[in-house]
């Protein structure tokens, strides 16, 4: 290695040039600058090979164009053997491309031969030697620094792009549980910069005991790459002591907060329950008032035909309202208990929307509301429960009418977006406040729950809508800019792709169902079993209106006796009756000898759950109808079983 003697720089240089005059000029220039220079001249291939094997030089200068080879080969040979040795190319025959290739091989400097460039050569030599000396000093410093870092009790590390561990001292390796620098993703991922310079983390576990460390990081960017330099201090012992001191206090605080939370939830639940019960009482009593009031008026017989029609319409409307309220309560109960079941099949939701819009037309006209609709003609079919989707659409449209003032505007749209359909109801109604907007779909919640509220209802409709939509693998959302600025409800449901043949068959069946008429029940004998006299008389009145013969009984035991004597064609029985219920009755009938055991039977009951339907069918009934039953549904069911009875 080069050195200084009496203040002069002594350097050994390997000069590779097959031109004697050039070697002479180079020697003159170097000896003038470096009096103590030792030059080893090479102008033959065998001399170069010998010089490279002995390595008696600190720096090499080579021409590009040599008789036996070229400068690029020489640079490559030197750098492959001695990567740290500076090499300068001094040539008159090089090009820019040659210079670039030489630099790629590790060339330190490139100088074109000319009269004034001979003066530049010594400066290039000195610069290259200074660079080597600086690198040597840096290496020494790095070695001493690494020794110092290794003896510290603080972990020091450097992470590169992607959390790669580039450097680390022994303390870091010990804390991380490493024997050497390795890429353990589980641990190194915890050390990546997360925006916080100083933090405390659990680095790992040793024998189920956490190793806590405090890390401090600095992030820099070097040549486009992110570098993380960090310090890591073991704080496991202090953490253990801190945890032990605070454990009791933490448990006490947690218990206190939990008690406070539970108390708050209980109070809120009790408040909502009391509020809901009060609303239920009000909502059920209001239609009852109209029903009972008009019933007394009509019984007096002192009413005109006009008042009679008005009274009957009022009674029917309020009875339907009560039925809706009860169905909502039952639906939310089924939802809470996860007992609501869907009868899914491919359906045309556009037709359901059109039917709802047709049904609400009188209400819209009564409030002078402008109702616009845009129903996409090419909207696909969906897999769903038609009755439940009708409930969803009807709820949203009727809500819009309910909360839109006189002369307002409602826009209904159905469109297909990719593989989903989107149903939107937008109104110019009273809007929804920002504080209540997150609670719109929660059960028992109403924006106005005061006694002076202007809109009735139980606050269950939108909760039922959300659950029904989600049961169809869809989503419902609401937007409102605030009070008085209207609201927009949007339902998204997935498209169901089915073969065209199946679609045609389904459409044909729907058409047949729509035009099906209930034929006369003449010649069919029906036995009605119900402990409630009013219900027996009502059912008898309905069925006799279709020319059927009806026998009524008030108990299961009486029904069994009549059944054996008269052998009717169809049994229509209640379930909940004193002494003996409808399940017991049908089981006894099915165990009788002869044809009577095969009598078609309908269960007509107020038990409306899915499990109630299954229990009735398992007991021996062919159909399960729920009170209050739809007249058409009842007569259709009797008609179908009447046909079966005639085939017995």
Secondary structure, 3 states (H helix, E strand, C coil): CCEEECCEEECEEEEECCCHHHHHHHHHHHHHHCCCCEEEEECCHHHHHHHHHHCCCCEEEECCECCCCEHHHHHHHHHHHCCCCEEEEEECCCCHHHHHHHHHHCCCEEEECCCCHHHHHHHHHHHHHHHHHHHHHHHHHHHHHHHHHHHCCCEEEEECHHHCEEEECHHHHHHHCCCCCCCCHHHHHHHCCCCCCEEEEEEEEECCEEEEEEEEEEEEEECCEEEEEEEEEECHHHHHHHHHHHHHHHHHHHHHHHHHHHHHHHHHHHHHHHHHHHHHHHHHHHHHHHHHHHHHHHHHCCCCHHHHHHHHHHHHHHHHHHHHHHHHHHHHHHHHCCCCCCCCEEECHHHHHHHHHHHCHHHHHHCCCEEEEEECCCCCCEEECHHHHHHHHHHHHHHHHHHCCCCCEEEEEEEEECCEEEEEEEECCCCCCHHHHCCCCCCCCCCCCCCCCCCCCCCCHHHHHHHHHHHCCCEEEEECCCCCCCEEEEEEEECCCCCHHHHHHHHHHHHHHHHCCCCCCCCCEEEEECCCHHHHHHHHHHHHCCCCEEEEECCHHHHHHHHHHHCCCEEEECCCCCCCCHHHHHHHHHCCCCHHHHCEEEEEECCCCHHHHHHHHHHCCCEEEECCCCHHHHHHHHHHHHHHHHCC
